[in-house]
Amino acid sequence: MAKLESEGEIPFPVPGIEKSCSTYYKILGNLESDIVPLVALHGGPGACHEYLLPLKDLTDQAGTPIILYDQLGNGKSTRLRDKMGDESFWTEDLFRLELDNLLQYFGLHDSGFDLYGHSWGGMLAVKYAALRPKGLRKLVLADAPASVELLLVGANKLRKELPADVQEVLERCEREGDFESEEYEQAFLVFFKRHLCRLEPVPGGIGIALGHLKEDPTVYQTMYGPSELVASGSLKEWTAIEDIHKIEASTLLINGRYDEVQDLAVAPFFEKLNKVKWITLEKSSHMGHFEERERYMEVLKDFLR
């Protein structure tokens, strides 16, 4: 099978600013085929598309065309560093408009599409799916919480299982607002290796994502906060619980046994969706598409066929 790849930029008129903006995209496979394409939304916010490249297994094995893109303010899309801290600008609605703009650009509202969201990408995807957009066939929510409150309840429980000295460093640095120190980074790394990615060494794609977040934290810090363990931005009270019942698309839920997105944060999806399947990967944390890649892709292929 020919391995087709292409990339480009989509003009995105952003409400409220005069600057000309664009969304970078990368296509894996052939959008002209008869197979329904999968549009993939990255996490973070700000982790960018590269860490989702393992999804190309679906293209290689099943011919699934995949559209990856960097969300506004991140990666190869237009950067807006001057908007750091502007919670009125960096909103869920902004990224919903960007997604809709991309779908219209490729004509997918008419031809049909499946939607995959990882972590924050899943949060964006579930709210978009609740609008019942034309063309949406199936929805995949990977390592995505139904609310930030439930995410943090689970994460705080996991924190209490860390070594006492690690907990002390995390608590002290967070209390003092010291998120940039080597001490805090090393303590957080203990949590990371247990509940975000359990592979050693960390796969290159995940390293690239972490690099994006460090190089330009504008969107992440404004919308989420200074650390994965501290939600202080515009998403701190985010919830989809009241919108879940509006979703009509068949939905696949995926999380890992050791995931920072614990079962209690996924359960509302399972309880409120009409057409739903839930898979928990027993050897994975937050990055099952790396940690149990073969199993992960089999689950996706089976669901999307």
ROSE-842758 format. One line per field, with one value per residue: x, y, z of N, C-alpha, C, O in turn. Coordinates in steps of 0.2 Angstrom, whole numbers, plus 2048, in hexadecimal, padded with zeros to 3 digits. Layout:
n_x [X,...]
n_y [Y,...]
n_z [Z,...]
ca_x [X,...]
ca_y [Y,...]
ca_z [Z,...]
c_x [X,...]
c_y [Y,...]
c_z [Z,...]
o_x [X,...]
o_y [Y,...]
o_z [Z,...]
This chain:
n_x [804,803,80B,805,808,804,805,800,7F9,7EB,7E1,7DB,7D0,7D0,7C6,7C5,7D2,7DE,7E9,7EF,7EB,7EF,7EC,7F6,7F7,7F9,7F7,7F5,7F5,7E8,7DC,7D3,7CE,7C2,7C1,7BB,7C2,7CD,7CD,7D9,7DB,7E7,7EE,7F2,7EE,7F8,801,803,804,80E,810,805,807,809,7FD,7FD,7FE,7F1,7EF,7F9,7F5,7E7,7E3,7DE,7DA,7E2,7E1,7EB,7EF,7F6,7F0,7EA,7F6,800,80E,811,806,7FF,807,803,80A,808,7FC,7FD,7F6,7EA,7DA,7CE,7D0,7D7,7CD,7C2,7B8,7BF,7C8,7BE,7B9,7C4,7C6,7BA,7BC,7C6,7C0,7B6,7BF,7C4,7B9,7B2,7A6,79C,7A1,7A4,7AB,7B6,7BA,7C8,7CE,7DB,7DE,7DE,7DA,7D0,7C6,7C3,7BE,7B2,7AA,7A8,7A2,796,78E,789,78F,78D,791,79A,79F,7A4,7AC,7BA,7C0,7CE,7D7,7D1,7C9,7B9,7B6,7C0,7C1,7BF,7CA,7D4,7D1,7D3,7E1,7E7,7E5,7ED,7F9,7FB,800,80D,81F,822,82C,82B,81E,81F,827,820,815,81A,821,816,80E,816,817,821,824,82E,83A,848,846,838,835,83C,835,828,82A,82B,81D,819,820,819,80B,809,811,818,823,834,843,83A,82F,834,82A,822,82B,82D,820,821,82B,825,81C,824,82B,822,817,80B,7FD,7FA,7FD,7F5,7E8,7E8,7F2,800,806,803,7FD,7F7,7E9,7E5,7E1,7D6,7CF,7CD,7C1,7BA,7AE,7A6,79B,78D,78A,78C,782,77D,784,784,78B,794,79F,7AF,7B8,7C8,7D4,7E2,7E8,7F0,7EF,7EF,7E3,7D7,7CB,7C0,7BF,7BB,7B0,7A3,7A1,79F,793,78A,789,781,785,792,7A3,7AF,7C0,7CE,7DF,7EA,7F8,7FB,7FD,7FA,7FD,7F9,7FA,807,80C,805,805,802,7F6,7EE,7EC,7E5,7D9,7D4,7D3,7C9,7BE,7BC,7B9]
n_y [7FA,80B,818,826,837,848,859,869,87A,882,890,899,8A3,8AD,8B1,8C2,8C6,8CE,8C8,8BD,8AC,89B,889,87B,86C,85A,84C,83B,82E,82B,837,836,829,81C,81A,81F,82E,831,83E,845,84B,854,853,85D,86C,86F,865,861,859,84F,844,83C,835,827,822,820,813,80E,813,80C,7FF,7FE,807,813,824,831,841,84C,85A,869,872,883,88F,887,87C,87A,882,893,89D,8A5,8AD,8B9,8B8,8B1,8AC,8B2,8AE,8B0,8AF,8A3,897,889,88A,891,887,87E,885,885,877,875,87D,876,86A,86E,873,868,862,859,859,855,84A,841,83B,835,838,83B,83D,841,842,853,855,84C,851,85D,857,850,85A,860,855,854,85E,858,858,859,84B,844,834,82A,82A,82C,82C,82F,82C,836,842,843,84E,85C,85D,84F,849,84F,84A,83C,83D,843,839,830,836,835,829,82A,82A,830,83B,840,845,84F,858,85C,861,86C,874,877,87E,889,88E,88A,884,882,87E,872,869,868,863,857,850,850,848,83B,838,83A,82F,824,827,82E,82A,81A,815,811,816,826,827,82E,836,83B,842,84C,852,857,860,86A,86F,874,87E,887,88B,892,88F,884,888,892,88D,881,87F,882,875,864,85F,869,872,882,88A,88F,884,87E,87C,874,86A,85C,855,858,858,84D,844,848,844,83A,832,822,81D,81A,817,819,815,814,808,80E,81B,82D,832,82B,81E,823,82F,82C,825,82C,82E,821,81E,827,828,821,818,810,80A,804,803,7FE,7FF,7F3,7F4,801,813,824,824,81A,817,816,80E,802,7FF,7F6,7EF,7FA,7FF,7F5,7F5,801,7FF,7F5,7FC,807,802]
n_z [800,7FC,804,808,80B,810,813,819,81A,822,81F,82D,833,841,84E,854,852,848,841,835,835,836,834,837,82E,82C,822,822,817,80B,807,7FD,7FC,7FF,80C,81C,823,831,83D,847,857,861,871,880,886,877,874,867,856,854,85D,85B,850,850,84D,83F,83D,83B,82E,827,829,827,81E,822,820,828,830,838,842,848,855,856,85B,85E,85A,849,845,845,851,860,86A,871,877,883,892,890,893,88D,880,87D,87B,87D,873,869,864,860,855,84D,84A,843,838,832,82F,826,81C,816,812,81A,821,818,811,81C,82C,838,84A,854,864,86F,880,885,878,877,880,879,86D,872,876,86A,863,86A,864,859,84C,83A,830,839,83E,847,857,861,871,879,887,88E,899,8A0,8A8,8AE,8BC,8C0,8BA,8C2,8CE,8CD,8C9,8D5,8DE,8D9,8DB,8E9,8EA,8E7,8EB,8FB,8FC,8F0,8EF,8F8,8F2,8E7,8EC,8F4,8EA,8E2,8EA,8EC,8E0,8D7,8CA,8C0,8C4,8C6,8CF,8D1,8C4,8C4,8CE,8C8,8BD,8C2,8C5,8B7,8B1,8B6,8B3,8A7,89D,89C,896,893,88A,889,87C,86C,865,870,877,86E,86F,87D,87B,873,87C,886,87F,879,884,883,880,888,895,897,895,89C,8A7,8B2,8B4,8B1,8BC,8C2,8C0,8BA,8B1,8A3,8A1,8AD,8B4,8AB,8A3,89C,89F,89F,892,88C,889,87D,872,864,85C,85A,867,86C,87B,882,88E,899,8A5,8AE,8AC,8AD,8AB,8B3,8B6,8BC,8B6,8AA,8AA,8AA,89C,897,89E,89A,88C,87D,873,876,879,884,887,891,892,898,89B,89A,89B,899,88C,882,875,872,87C,87C,86E,863,868,86A,85E,857,85F,85B,84D,84C,851,848,83C]
ca_x [800,807,80B,804,808,804,804,7FE,7F6,7E4,7E0,7D6,7CE,7CF,7C2,7C8,7D9,7DF,7EF,7ED,7ED,7EE,7ED,7FB,7F5,7FC,7F3,7F8,7F0,7E4,7D5,7CE,7CC,7BB,7C1,7BA,7C8,7CD,7D0,7DC,7DC,7EC,7ED,7F5,7EF,7FF,806,804,802,813,80F,7FF,809,808,7F6,7FE,7FD,7EB,7EF,7FC,7F2,7E0,7E2,7DA,7DE,7E2,7E3,7EE,7F0,7F8,7EB,7ED,7FB,805,812,811,801,801,808,801,80D,806,7F6,7FE,7F2,7E3,7D6,7C8,7D2,7D8,7C7,7BF,7B4,7C4,7CA,7B9,7B8,7CA,7C4,7B4,7BF,7CA,7BB,7B4,7C4,7C5,7B2,7B0,79F,798,7A3,7A4,7B2,7B7,7BE,7CC,7D1,7DF,7DF,7DA,7D7,7C9,7C2,7C0,7BA,7AC,7A5,7A6,79D,78F,78B,787,791,78C,797,79D,79C,7A7,7AF,7BF,7C3,7D4,7DA,7CE,7C4,7B2,7B7,7C7,7C0,7BF,7D1,7D8,7CF,7D7,7E8,7E9,7E5,7F4,7FF,7FC,803,814,823,821,830,829,818,821,82A,81B,810,81D,822,810,80C,81B,816,827,823,833,840,84A,843,831,835,83E,82F,822,82D,829,816,819,822,814,804,808,815,81C,828,83B,842,834,82F,835,824,81F,830,82B,81B,823,82F,820,819,829,82E,81D,812,806,7F6,7FA,7FD,7EF,7E2,7E8,7F5,808,808,7FE,7FA,7F3,7E5,7E4,7DF,7CF,7CC,7CD,7BA,7B7,7AA,7A1,796,786,78A,78E,77C,77B,788,780,790,797,7A5,7B4,7BC,7CE,7D9,7E7,7E7,7F4,7EE,7ED,7DB,7D5,7C5,7BA,7BE,7B9,7AA,79D,7A0,79C,78D,785,789,77D,789,799,7A8,7B5,7C6,7D3,7E5,7EC,7FF,7FC,7FB,7F7,800,7F8,7FC,80E,80D,803,803,7FE,7EF,7EA,7EA,7E0,7D3,7D2,7D1,7C3,7B9,7BB,7B8]
ca_y [800,811,81C,82D,83C,84E,85E,870,87F,884,897,899,8AA,8AC,8B7,8C6,8C8,8D0,8C4,8B7,8A6,894,882,876,865,854,847,834,82A,82E,839,834,822,81B,819,825,831,833,844,844,851,853,856,862,86E,871,860,861,853,849,83E,838,832,820,821,81E,80C,80D,814,807,7F9,7FE,80C,818,82A,835,848,84E,861,86D,877,88A,891,881,879,87D,887,899,89E,8AC,8AE,8BF,8B6,8AE,8AE,8B5,8A8,8B2,8AE,89C,893,883,88C,892,881,87B,888,882,870,875,880,871,865,872,874,861,860,853,859,852,843,83D,83B,832,83D,838,842,83F,846,859,854,848,856,861,852,84E,860,860,850,856,863,854,85B,855,847,840,82D,827,82F,829,830,82B,82F,83D,842,846,855,85D,85B,848,848,851,845,836,83F,844,833,82D,83A,833,822,82B,82A,836,841,843,848,855,85D,85E,866,872,878,87A,883,88F,890,889,87F,882,87B,86B,865,866,85F,850,84D,84F,843,835,838,839,828,820,828,831,825,816,812,814,81D,829,827,835,83A,83E,847,852,856,85A,865,86F,872,878,883,88C,889,897,88D,87F,88B,897,889,87C,882,881,86E,85F,85D,86F,876,889,88E,890,87D,87B,87A,871,863,85A,850,85A,858,846,840,84B,840,835,82E,81C,81F,816,81A,816,818,80F,806,812,821,833,832,825,81B,827,835,82A,822,830,82D,81B,81E,82B,827,81C,813,811,804,806,7FE,800,7FB,7F1,7F6,808,819,829,824,813,816,814,809,7FC,801,7F1,7EE,800,800,7EF,7F7,807,7FD,7F2,801,80B,7FE]
ca_z [800,7FB,80A,806,811,80E,818,817,81F,820,822,832,835,848,850,858,851,841,83E,831,839,832,838,833,82E,829,81F,821,813,805,808,7F7,7FD,802,814,820,826,838,83F,84E,85B,866,878,883,87F,875,873,860,853,853,862,859,84A,850,849,838,83C,838,827,824,82A,825,819,825,81F,82E,830,83E,842,84D,857,856,860,85F,855,842,844,847,858,862,871,875,87A,889,898,88E,893,889,879,87C,87E,879,86D,863,861,85C,84E,849,848,83E,832,82F,82C,820,817,813,80F,81D,823,813,810,822,82F,83F,84E,85A,868,875,886,883,871,878,883,873,869,875,876,863,861,86D,860,854,846,834,82E,83F,83E,84D,85C,865,876,87B,88D,88E,89E,8A0,8AB,8B1,8C3,8C1,8B8,8C7,8D4,8CC,8CA,8DC,8E1,8D7,8DE,8F0,8E9,8E5,8F1,900,8FB,8E9,8F0,8FC,8ED,8E2,8F0,8F6,8E4,8DF,8EF,8EB,8D9,8D5,8C5,8BB,8C7,8C4,8D5,8CF,8BE,8C5,8D1,8C4,8B9,8C6,8C3,8B0,8AF,8B8,8B1,8A1,898,8A0,892,894,88B,887,874,869,864,876,879,86A,872,883,879,871,882,889,87A,879,888,883,880,88E,89C,897,895,8A2,8AD,8B2,8B5,8B0,8C3,8C5,8BB,8BD,8AB,8A1,8A1,8B4,8B5,8A4,8A4,896,8A2,89D,88B,889,886,876,86D,860,859,85E,86A,86F,880,883,893,89C,8AC,8B3,8A9,8B2,8AA,8B7,8B4,8BF,8B2,8A3,8AB,8A7,895,897,8A1,897,885,87B,86F,879,87B,888,887,895,891,89F,89C,897,89F,895,885,880,86E,872,881,87A,868,85F,86B,869,857,856,861,856,846,84D,852,843,836]
c_x [804,806,80B,804,808,803,803,7FC,7EF,7E3,7DA,7D5,7CC,7CB,7C6,7CF,7DA,7E5,7EC,7F0,7EC,7EF,7F1,7F7,7F9,7F7,7F7,7F3,7ED,7DD,7D0,7CC,7C5,7BB,7C0,7C0,7C7,7D1,7D2,7DD,7E1,7EA,7F1,7F1,7F6,803,808,804,807,812,809,801,809,801,7F7,7FE,7F6,7EB,7F3,7F9,7EB,7DE,7DE,7DE,7DD,7E5,7E5,7EF,7F2,7F3,7EF,7F1,800,808,813,80B,803,802,806,803,80A,7FF,7F6,7FA,7EB,7DE,7CF,7CA,7D3,7D2,7C6,7BC,7B9,7C6,7C5,7B8,7BE,7C8,7BF,7B7,7C3,7C5,7B8,7B9,7C5,7BE,7AF,7A9,79A,79A,7A4,7AB,7B1,7BB,7C1,7CF,7D5,7E0,7DB,7D7,7D0,7C4,7BF,7BC,7B3,7A7,7A3,7A1,796,78B,788,788,78F,792,79A,79A,79E,7AB,7B4,7C1,7C8,7D7,7D8,7C9,7BE,7B2,7BE,7C7,7C2,7C7,7D5,7D7,7D3,7DF,7EB,7E9,7EB,7FA,800,7FF,80B,818,822,825,82E,823,81A,823,825,816,814,81E,81B,80D,810,81A,81D,827,829,83A,841,847,83C,831,837,838,829,824,82B,821,815,81A,81D,80D,803,80C,819,822,82F,83F,83C,834,830,82F,821,824,82F,825,81D,827,82A,81E,81E,82B,829,817,80B,7FF,7F5,7F9,7F7,7E8,7E2,7EB,7FD,80A,802,7FA,7F6,7EF,7E3,7E1,7D8,7CC,7CB,7C6,7B6,7B4,7A6,79B,78F,785,78A,788,77A,77F,784,785,792,79D,7A9,7B8,7C2,7D2,7DD,7E6,7EB,7F4,7EC,7E5,7D8,7CE,7BF,7B9,7BB,7B2,7A3,79C,79C,795,787,784,785,780,790,79D,7AD,7BA,7CB,7D9,7E9,7F4,800,7FA,7F7,7F8,7FF,7FA,803,80F,80B,800,7FF,7F7,7EB,7E7,7E5,7D9,7D0,7CF,7CA,7BD,7B7,7B9,7B0]
c_y [806,815,823,832,843,853,865,875,881,88B,896,8A0,8AA,8B2,8BB,8C9,8C9,8CB,8BE,8B1,8A0,88E,87E,86F,860,84F,840,830,82E,830,838,82D,822,81A,81F,828,832,839,844,84B,850,856,85C,866,870,86C,85F,85A,84D,843,83A,834,82A,81E,81F,817,80A,80E,80F,800,7F8,803,812,81F,82E,83C,84A,856,864,872,87E,88C,88C,87F,87D,882,88E,89A,8A5,8AC,8B4,8BE,8B2,8B1,8B1,8AF,8AA,8B0,8A6,898,88D,885,88E,88C,87D,87E,886,87C,871,878,87A,86C,868,872,86D,85E,85A,853,855,84B,83E,83C,838,837,839,83D,83F,844,84D,858,850,84D,85B,85D,851,854,861,85B,851,85B,85F,857,856,852,843,839,82A,82B,82A,82E,82D,82F,836,83D,845,84D,856,85B,854,846,849,84C,83F,838,840,83E,82F,830,837,82C,823,82B,831,83C,844,847,84F,85A,860,863,86C,877,87B,87F,88A,892,88F,883,87E,87F,874,867,863,862,858,84C,84B,849,83C,833,836,832,823,820,82C,82C,821,812,815,811,820,829,82E,839,83E,843,84D,856,85A,860,86B,872,876,87F,889,88A,88E,894,888,883,88F,892,884,87E,881,87A,86A,85D,863,873,87D,88D,88E,889,87A,879,876,86B,862,856,852,85A,851,843,843,847,83A,830,828,81F,81A,81A,816,819,813,80E,80B,81A,827,834,82C,824,820,82D,833,827,826,82F,826,81A,822,82B,821,816,814,80A,807,801,801,7FC,7FA,7F3,7FD,80D,81E,828,81D,812,815,80E,802,7FD,7FC,7F0,7F4,800,7FB,7F2,7FD,804,7F9,7F6,805,808,7FF]
c_z [800,802,808,80C,80D,814,815,81C,81D,823,827,835,83D,84A,855,857,849,83D,83A,834,834,836,834,834,82A,828,81F,81D,80D,807,803,7F8,7FF,809,817,824,82E,83A,846,851,861,86C,87A,888,87D,873,86B,85D,853,857,860,853,84A,84D,842,837,839,830,824,824,827,820,81B,823,826,82D,837,83D,848,84F,857,85C,862,859,84E,840,846,84E,85A,86A,875,878,881,88F,896,88D,88F,882,878,87F,87A,873,867,860,85D,855,84A,846,842,838,82E,82B,825,81A,813,810,813,820,81E,811,816,825,836,843,854,85E,86E,87A,885,87D,872,87B,87D,86F,86C,875,86F,861,864,869,85A,84D,840,832,833,83F,845,851,860,86B,87A,881,88E,894,89D,8A3,8AE,8B9,8C4,8BF,8BE,8CE,8D3,8CC,8D1,8E0,8DF,8DA,8E5,8F0,8E8,8EC,8F5,8FE,8F4,8EB,8F4,8F7,8E9,8E6,8F2,8F0,8E2,8E4,8EE,8E4,8D5,8D0,8C0,8BE,8C5,8C9,8D3,8C9,8BF,8C9,8CD,8BF,8BC,8C4,8BB,8AE,8B1,8B5,8AA,89B,89C,89C,893,88E,888,87F,872,868,86A,878,875,86D,878,881,877,877,886,885,87A,87D,888,884,887,894,89D,899,89B,8A8,8AD,8B3,8B3,8B7,8C6,8BF,8BD,8B7,8A9,8A1,8A8,8B6,8AF,8A6,89D,898,8A0,896,888,886,87F,871,86A,85D,85D,860,86D,875,881,889,895,8A3,8B1,8B0,8AF,8B1,8AD,8B4,8B6,8BA,8AB,8A4,8A9,8A0,894,899,89D,88F,883,877,871,87A,87F,889,88C,894,897,8A0,89B,89D,89A,88D,882,879,86D,877,880,873,864,861,869,862,855,859,85D,850,847,84E,84C,83D,834]
o_x [809,800,810,801,80B,801,804,7FC,7EE,7E4,7D5,7D9,7C7,7CD,7C9,7D2,7D7,7E5,7E7,7F6,7E8,7F3,7EF,7F5,7FE,7F4,7FC,7ED,7EF,7D9,7CA,7C8,7C2,7B5,7C3,7C4,7C2,7D6,7CE,7E1,7E0,7E6,7F3,7F1,7FA,809,80C,803,805,813,808,7FD,808,801,7F2,7FD,7F6,7E7,7F1,7F9,7E8,7D9,7DC,7E3,7D8,7E9,7E1,7F0,7F1,7F2,7F5,7EF,804,806,815,80C,808,7FD,806,7FF,80A,7FD,7F2,7FA,7E7,7DD,7CC,7C5,7D0,7D2,7C8,7BD,7B8,7C7,7C6,7B7,7BD,7CA,7BF,7B5,7C3,7C7,7B7,7B7,7C6,7BE,7AC,7A6,795,796,7A4,7B0,7AB,7BF,7BE,7D2,7D2,7E2,7D5,7D1,7CB,7BE,7B9,7B7,7AE,7A1,79E,79C,791,785,784,784,790,798,79E,794,799,7AF,7B2,7C4,7C7,7D9,7DB,7C5,7BD,7AD,7C1,7CC,7C5,7C9,7D9,7DB,7D6,7E2,7F0,7ED,7EF,7FF,806,801,80F,815,821,823,82F,822,817,822,824,815,810,81D,81B,80A,80D,81E,81E,828,829,83E,83D,845,83A,82D,834,837,826,820,829,820,812,817,81D,80A,7FE,809,81E,825,82F,840,838,839,82E,830,81F,823,830,826,81A,827,82C,81D,81C,82C,82B,812,807,7FB,7F0,7F5,7F4,7E4,7DD,7E8,7FF,810,7FC,7F4,7F3,7F2,7DF,7DF,7D4,7C5,7C9,7C5,7B0,7B6,7A4,797,78B,77F,788,788,776,77D,782,783,793,7A1,7A6,7BB,7C2,7D3,7DC,7E3,7E8,7F8,7E9,7E2,7D8,7CA,7BA,7B4,7B9,7AE,79F,796,797,791,782,780,784,77F,794,799,7B0,7B9,7CD,7D9,7EA,7F6,806,7F7,7F2,7F5,804,7FC,806,813,80E,7FA,7FA,7F3,7E5,7E2,7E0,7D4,7CA,7CA,7C6,7B8,7B1,7B7,7AE]
o_y [807,816,826,830,844,851,866,873,882,88C,893,8A3,8A7,8B8,8B9,8CD,8C6,8CA,8BB,8B0,8A0,88F,87C,86D,862,84C,840,82F,834,82C,838,82B,827,819,824,824,833,83A,842,84F,84C,85A,85F,864,873,86D,85B,855,848,83E,834,831,827,818,81C,815,805,80B,80C,7FD,7F3,803,816,820,82E,83E,84A,858,861,876,87F,88A,88D,87F,882,885,88E,898,8AA,8AC,8B4,8C2,8AF,8B7,8B3,8AC,8A5,8B0,8A3,897,88C,881,88C,88C,879,87A,885,87A,86D,876,87A,86A,864,871,86D,859,856,84E,852,847,838,83D,838,83B,836,842,83B,849,84C,85B,852,84C,85C,85F,851,853,863,85D,84F,85B,862,858,850,854,83E,839,828,830,825,833,828,835,83A,838,849,851,851,859,852,841,845,84B,83D,834,83E,83D,82C,82D,837,82A,81F,82B,836,842,84A,84D,854,860,866,868,871,87D,881,884,88F,897,892,87D,879,87E,870,861,85D,85D,853,846,846,845,837,82E,832,82F,81D,81C,82D,82C,823,80E,81B,80B,81C,82C,833,83F,844,848,853,85C,85F,866,871,879,87B,884,88E,887,88D,896,889,881,890,894,882,87E,87F,879,86C,85B,863,875,87D,893,88C,889,875,874,876,867,867,853,84D,85A,850,83F,83F,848,836,82A,829,822,815,81F,810,81F,80D,812,80C,81E,826,836,827,828,821,830,837,828,823,82F,826,817,820,82D,81C,811,818,805,80C,7FB,807,7F5,7FE,7F3,7FF,80C,81C,82C,81A,80C,813,80A,7FD,7FC,7FE,7F0,7F3,802,7FC,7F1,7FD,806,7FA,7F5,806,80B,7FC]
o_z [804,804,807,811,808,819,80F,822,817,829,826,839,83E,849,859,85B,845,837,83C,835,82F,83C,82E,839,826,82C,81B,81F,80C,808,804,7F3,801,80C,816,827,830,838,84A,84E,865,86D,876,88E,882,872,86A,861,852,855,863,850,845,84B,83F,832,836,82D,81E,81F,825,81E,817,826,829,829,83C,837,84E,84B,858,862,866,854,84F,83B,84A,852,856,86E,87B,87C,883,890,89B,888,88D,87E,874,885,874,86E,861,85A,859,850,844,840,83D,832,828,826,821,814,80C,80E,811,822,820,811,815,821,839,840,857,85B,872,879,884,87C,86E,87A,87D,86C,868,874,86D,85D,861,86A,856,849,840,832,831,840,848,84E,863,869,87E,881,890,895,898,8A1,8AF,8BC,8C9,8C2,8C0,8D2,8D8,8CF,8D3,8E4,8E4,8DC,8E7,8F5,8E8,8F1,8F2,8FE,8F4,8E8,8F2,8F8,8E8,8E4,8F2,8F0,8DF,8E2,8EF,8E3,8D0,8D2,8BC,8BA,8C4,8C8,8D4,8C9,8BC,8C8,8CD,8BD,8B8,8C2,8B9,8AA,8AF,8B3,8A8,896,89F,89E,894,88D,885,87C,874,869,86A,87B,877,86D,879,884,878,877,889,888,879,87B,88D,889,88A,898,8A2,89C,89E,8AD,8A7,8B2,8B4,8B6,8CB,8BB,8C2,8B8,8AE,8A1,8A9,8BA,8AF,8AA,89A,894,89E,894,882,880,87C,86B,86E,85C,863,85D,870,873,881,889,893,8A7,8B6,8B2,8B4,8B6,8A9,8B2,8B2,8BA,8A7,89F,8A6,89E,890,897,89E,88C,886,878,86F,87C,87D,88B,88B,895,89B,8A6,89A,8A1,898,889,880,877,867,875,881,871,860,85D,868,861,850,855,85C,84D,842,84B,84B,838,82F]
